[in-house]
Amino acid sequence: MIDHVVGISMQLAWRNLWRNHRRTIIMLGAISVGAWAMIFLTALTQGMVTDMVEDGLAVLPGHVQVHHPDYRDDPTVANLVPLPDSDLERRFADAELSAWSTRVKVPAVIMSERETRGVTLLGIDPQRELPFTFIDVEATEGRFLESPDDRGLLLGRKLVEELETGLGKRVVVMSQDLDNEVADRGFRVVGVFRAGRPAHEEAYVLIGKQTAQAFLGIGDSVSEAVAFGDDFRDVTAVRAAVDAAIGENSGAVVNDWPELDRYLGTTLAAMDGFVLIWVIVIFLALSFGLVNTLMMAVFERVREIGVMLALGVKPAAILWQIVIESMLLLALGLAIGNALAWLSVQPIRDGIDISIVAEGMEMMGASSRLVPDLRLQDVILANGVVLLLGFLASIVPAWRASRYEPVEAITKVD
């Protein structure tokens, strides 16, 4: 019985929507364009934020980081942790991690024949870093580092320009060893890398991890161990696995990336809030048209509503009939808008070159290539909020329709 009533209500709602084809088509178009704008622009913005966070996590904290308790305040060789790879392989054997690596990361000075710059010396295991490195390996001029004991030096394109040096040239790197003495050594530039952000190209100098350990005289100690899971938005499981693997008596502390980089964490949280605000703003623009459409539909059917009331149809049934028409109109418009947004994303799923505004974007930590990130949860949020607000907006014309007196409605003059 209930299914039969619902079916009749849906048929009536569909028929009533198309009584005025032009008005319904215009409103459908407005809802479709609004839904497309909400979802497509959210995908672009999410893509920018996702790229910024992932690139930042690759070069800085990872999803979860293990380090000396004092390392964040004093990132020098005085605050390292003894974490040999062989030991971590055993500890992480049962941990569900997508990747992990250890690094030596200390402040240093690099000198060419002409210029001197302050940099961060980053000693890495090239093979372990490849799955998440911030460097565009394929675009590297010369070669990438080949092993942890590689004696070559990898410089960023911007740093090479500032030092007025080049591939195959020798430069001097200076830092501080465990005895607080100056450690200095000449290295040959074997590669010039490109990164998504020019700031990374001038801030970091890469060498093999074992070469860095020998250069600084620190044995098997490292500055940090970084671990990655499948999704940077949810690192709870990765944090728990690393905590269990490292243990409480290791002399090291474990932090997840929102603790280590509050700027990136705040950016991600702000983006989630922005999506909700953006959806509400778009809907408010649409709601005026929606309410007006429903009010006009009610006004045109005053006599019909009066007859229905006179025949014993309850006001509540009239109210819900108008609400169903509103929700049907919204659902159809959202379906079209969702399809348009998905189709809009497909041709650019590999990214859009925004290098024309790259300089301004790089100041915010974004790259010059924007890859849209169409997330199911954003689509569900946008559609859910619009349907909820649409339901609330439809109450006004529906309530008005249900309040007519039968005689007054039947005798109403246009």
C-alpha positions in Angstrom: 0.0 0.0 0.0 2.8 2.4 1.0 4.7 1.6 -2.2 1.6 2.3 -4.3 1.1 5.7 -2.6 4.7 6.6 -3.1 4.6 5.6 -6.7 1.5 7.8 -7.3 3.2 10.7 -5.5 6.3 10.4 -7.7 4.2 10.3 -10.9 2.2 13.4 -9.8 5.4 15.2 -8.9 7.0 14.4 -12.3 3.9 15.5 -14.2 3.6 18.7 -12.2 7.3 19.6 -12.8 6.8 19.5 -16.6 3.6 21.6 -16.7 5.8 24.6 -17.4 8.7 23.1 -19.5 10.6 26.4 -19.8 10.7 27.2 -16.1 11.7 23.6 -15.2 14.4 23.4 -17.8 15.8 26.8 -16.7 15.9 25.7 -13.1 17.4 22.3 -14.0 20.1 24.1 -15.9 20.8 26.4 -12.9 21.0 23.4 -10.5 23.2 21.4 -12.9 25.6 24.3 -13.4 25.7 24.9 -9.7 26.4 21.2 -8.9 29.1 21.1 -11.6 30.8 24.2 -10.2 30.7 22.9 -6.7 32.2 19.5 -7.6 34.6 20.5 -10.3 36.1 23.5 -8.6 36.3 21.5 -5.3 38.2 18.8 -7.2 40.7 21.4 -8.5 41.2 22.9 -5.1 41.5 19.5 -3.4 44.1 18.6 -6.1 46.2 21.7 -5.3 46.0 21.0 -1.6 46.7 17.2 -2.0 49.8 18.0 -4.2 51.1 20.5 -1.7 50.7 18.2 1.3 52.1 15.1 -0.5 55.1 17.0 -1.8 55.7 18.6 1.6 55.5 15.3 3.3 57.9 13.7 0.9 60.7 16.2 1.6 60.0 16.9 5.3 58.2 14.7 7.8 56.7 11.8 5.9 53.4 10.4 7.3 55.1 9.4 10.5 58.6 10.3 11.7 61.0 8.8 14.2 63.7 11.1 15.6 65.6 12.1 18.8 63.5 14.0 21.3 65.5 17.1 20.9 66.0 16.9 17.1 63.2 19.3 16.2 64.7 22.1 18.4 68.3 21.4 17.4 68.5 19.5 14.1 72.2 18.8 14.2 74.5 15.8 14.6 74.2 16.2 18.4 70.7 14.9 18.2 70.7 11.7 16.1 69.3 8.2 16.8 71.0 4.9 16.2 68.6 3.3 13.7 70.5 1.0 11.3 68.4 -0.1 8.3 69.0 -3.8 9.2 67.4 -3.1 12.6 64.4 -1.3 11.1 63.8 -4.0 8.6 63.4 -6.4 11.4 61.2 -4.0 13.4 59.0 -3.1 10.5 58.7 -6.6 9.1 55.1 -7.0 10.4 54.1 -3.3 10.1 51.7 -2.5 7.2 53.7 0.4 5.6 53.7 1.4 2.0 57.3 2.7 2.3 59.9 3.8 4.8 63.4 5.2 4.8 66.1 6.7 7.0 67.9 10.0 6.4 70.7 12.1 7.6 69.6 15.7 7.5 71.8 18.5 8.9 72.4 22.2 8.1 75.4 22.8 5.9 77.2 25.4 3.7 78.0 24.8 0.1 80.7 26.7 -1.8 81.5 26.9 -5.5 84.3 28.9 -7.1 82.1 32.0 -7.1 79.3 31.8 -4.5 78.3 30.4 -1.1 74.9 29.3 0.1 73.4 27.9 3.3 71.5 24.6 2.6 70.2 21.4 4.1 72.4 18.4 3.5 70.2 15.4 2.9 71.8 11.9 3.0 69.4 9.3 1.5 69.1 5.7 0.4 68.1 6.4 -3.2 66.2 3.1 -3.7 64.1 3.6 -0.6 63.4 7.3 -1.4 62.2 6.6 -5.0 58.6 5.8 -4.2 57.9 9.2 -2.6 60.8 11.5 -3.5 60.0 15.2 -4.2 62.5 15.1 -7.1 61.4 14.6 -10.7 63.9 11.8 -11.3 63.2 11.5 -15.0 63.9 15.2 -15.5 67.3 15.0 -13.7 70.2 16.3 -15.7 73.1 13.9 -15.4 72.1 11.1 -13.1 70.3 10.4 -9.8 72.1 8.9 -6.9 72.7 5.2 -7.4 73.4 3.8 -3.9 73.7 4.9 -0.2 77.5 5.0 -0.6 77.3 7.1 -3.8 80.0 9.8 -3.5 78.4 12.2 -6.0 76.4 15.3 -5.2 72.9 16.1 -6.4 72.0 19.8 -6.6 68.7 21.6 -7.5 68.5 23.6 -10.7 67.9 26.9 -8.8 70.9 26.2 -6.5 73.2 25.5 -9.5 72.2 28.8 -11.0 72.8 30.7 -7.7 76.2 29.0 -7.2 77.2 29.6 -10.9 78.3 26.0 -11.1 77.2 23.0 -13.2 77.2 19.3 -13.9 80.7 17.7 -13.4 82.0 20.7 -11.4 83.4 20.3 -7.9 82.0 22.1 -4.9 82.9 22.2 -1.2 80.4 21.2 1.5 80.9 22.3 5.1 79.0 21.1 8.2 79.7 20.2 11.9 80.8 16.7 13.0 80.2 15.0 16.4 83.3 16.6 17.9 81.9 20.1 17.1 84.7 20.4 14.5 84.1 21.7 11.0 83.7 18.9 8.5 84.5 19.9 5.0 85.0 18.0 1.8 84.9 18.5 -1.9 82.2 16.7 -4.0 81.6 16.4 -7.7 78.1 17.4 -9.0 76.8 14.3 -10.7 73.2 15.4 -11.2 71.0 18.5 -11.4 67.4 17.8 -10.2 64.1 19.5 -10.8 61.4 19.6 -8.1 57.8 20.7 -8.1 58.8 23.8 -6.2 61.8 26.0 -6.9 62.2 26.5 -3.1 63.2 22.8 -2.8 65.6 23.2 -5.7 67.7 25.7 -3.8 67.3 24.4 -0.2 68.4 20.8 -0.4 71.7 19.1 -1.4 71.5 15.3 -1.7 74.2 12.7 -1.2 74.3 9.0 -0.4 73.3 8.3 3.3 76.5 6.3 4.0 78.6 8.9 2.4 77.0 11.5 4.7 77.5 9.4 7.8 81.2 8.9 6.9 81.6 12.6 6.1 80.1 13.6 9.5 81.7 10.7 11.5 78.3 9.5 13.0 78.5 5.8 12.3 75.1 4.2 11.7 73.1 7.1 13.3 70.5 9.0 11.4 68.6 12.1 11.8 65.2 10.6 11.2 63.3 7.6 10.0 60.1 8.3 7.9 57.3 5.9 7.2 54.4 6.2 4.8 50.9 4.6 4.7 48.4 4.6 1.9 46.6 7.8 2.8 48.1 10.9 4.4 44.6 11.9 5.7 44.4 8.9 8.0 47.7 8.0 9.6 46.3 6.4 12.8 47.2 2.9 11.8 50.7 3.8 10.5 51.4 5.7 13.8 50.3 2.8 15.9 52.4 0.3 13.8 55.6 2.5 14.1 55.0 3.1 17.8 54.8 -0.7 18.3 57.9 -1.3 16.2 60.1 1.3 17.8 59.1 0.7 21.4 59.4 2.9 24.4 63.0 2.2 25.3 64.6 3.1 22.0 65.5 6.7 23.0 63.5 8.0 20.0 60.1 9.7 19.7 57.4 9.1 17.1 55.3 11.9 15.6 52.7 12.0 12.8 52.9 14.7 10.2 50.1 17.0 11.6 52.3 17.3 14.8 55.4 18.0 12.8 54.1 20.4 10.2 51.2 22.4 11.6 51.0 24.6 8.5 50.2 21.6 6.3 47.8 20.3 8.9 46.0 23.6 9.2 45.8 23.9 5.4 44.1 20.5 5.1 41.6 21.2 7.9 40.9 24.6 6.3 40.3 22.9 2.9 37.6 20.6 4.5 35.9 23.7 5.9 36.2 25.5 2.6 34.4 22.7 0.8 31.4 22.9 3.1 31.3 26.8 2.9 31.6 26.6 -0.9 28.7 24.2 -1.2 26.5 26.3 1.1 27.3 29.5 -0.9 26.4 27.9 -4.2 23.2 26.5 -2.8 22.2 29.9 -1.4 22.5 31.3 -4.9 20.3 28.5 -6.2 17.8 28.6 -3.4 16.2 31.8 -4.6 15.4 30.3 -7.9 14.2 27.0 -6.4 11.8 28.7 -4.0 10.5 31.0 -6.7 9.9 28.0 -9.0 8.0 26.2 -6.3 6.0 29.3 -5.4 5.0 29.9 -9.0 4.0 26.2 -9.3 1.8 26.4 -6.2 0.3 29.7 -7.4 -0.6 28.2 -10.8 -2.3 25.2 -9.1 -4.3 27.0 -6.4 -7.6 25.8 -7.7 -6.4 22.2 -8.1 -5.1 22.3 -4.6 -8.5 23.6 -3.4 -10.3 20.8 -5.2 -8.0 18.2 -3.6 -8.6 19.7 -0.1 -12.4 19.7 -0.8 -12.3 16.1 -1.7 -10.7 15.2 1.6 -7.0 15.2 0.8 -5.2 16.1 4.0 -3.0 19.3 4.2 0.0 17.2 5.1 -0.4 15.2 1.9 -0.4 18.5 -0.1 2.7 19.6 1.8 4.6 16.4 1.1 3.6 16.5 -2.6 5.3 19.9 -3.0 8.4 18.7 -1.1 8.6 15.6 -3.3 8.5 17.9 -6.4 11.3 20.0 -5.0 13.5 17.0 -4.1 12.8 15.4 -7.5 13.9 18.6 -9.3 17.1 18.8 -7.1 17.9 15.2 -7.6 17.7 15.4 -11.4 19.7 18.6 -11.5 22.4 17.1 -9.2 22.6 14.0 -11.3 23.2 16.0 -14.4 25.7 18.3 -12.6 27.6 15.3 -11.1 27.9 13.7 -14.6 29.2 17.0 -16.1 31.8 17.4 -13.3 33.0 13.8 -13.8 33.2 14.4 -17.6 35.1 17.7 -17.0 37.7 16.0 -14.9 38.5 13.1 -17.2 40.4 15.1 -19.9 42.6 16.8 -17.3 43.1 13.9 -14.9 46.8 14.0 -15.7 47.0 17.7 -14.7 46.8 21.2 -16.0 49.8 23.4 -16.6 49.4 26.5 -14.6 53.0 27.8 -15.0 51.6 31.1 -16.1 50.7 31.8 -12.5 53.2 29.3 -11.0 55.2 32.0 -9.2 52.3 33.0 -7.1 51.2 29.4 -6.5 54.7 28.4 -5.4 54.5 31.0 -2.6 51.7 28.9 -1.1 53.7 25.7 -1.6 51.7 24.5 -4.7 53.3 23.2 -7.9 53.0 24.6 -11.4 50.9 21.5 -12.4 47.4 21.1 -11.0 46.0 17.6 -10.9 42.3 17.5 -9.9 41.4 15.3 -7.0 37.8 14.2 -7.4 37.0 12.5 -4.0 33.9 10.5 -3.4 33.4 12.0 0.1 33.4 15.5 -1.4 30.8 14.5 -4.0 28.6 12.9 -1.2 29.0 16.0 1.0 28.0 18.4 -1.8 25.0 16.4 -2.8 23.9 15.7 0.8 24.1 19.3 1.8 22.2 20.5 -1.2 19.5 17.9 -0.7 19.2 18.8 3.0 19.1 22.6 2.4 16.7 22.0 -0.6 14.4 20.1 1.6 14.3 23.0 4.1 13.9 25.6 1.4 10.9 23.6 0.0 9.0 23.7 3.3 8.0 27.4 2.8 6.0 27.0 -0.5 4.8 23.6 0.6 3.5 24.9 3.9 1.8 27.8 2.1 0.1 25.4 -0.3 -1.2 23.2 2.6 -2.7 26.2 4.4 -5.2 27.2 1.7 -8.9 27.0 2.6 -10.7 24.9 0.0 -13.5 27.4 -0.9 -11.0 30.3 -1.1 -8.7 28.3 -3.4 -11.4 27.1 -5.7 -12.9 30.6 -6.2 -9.6 32.3 -6.5 -9.4 34.6 -9.5 -6.1 34.7 -11.5 
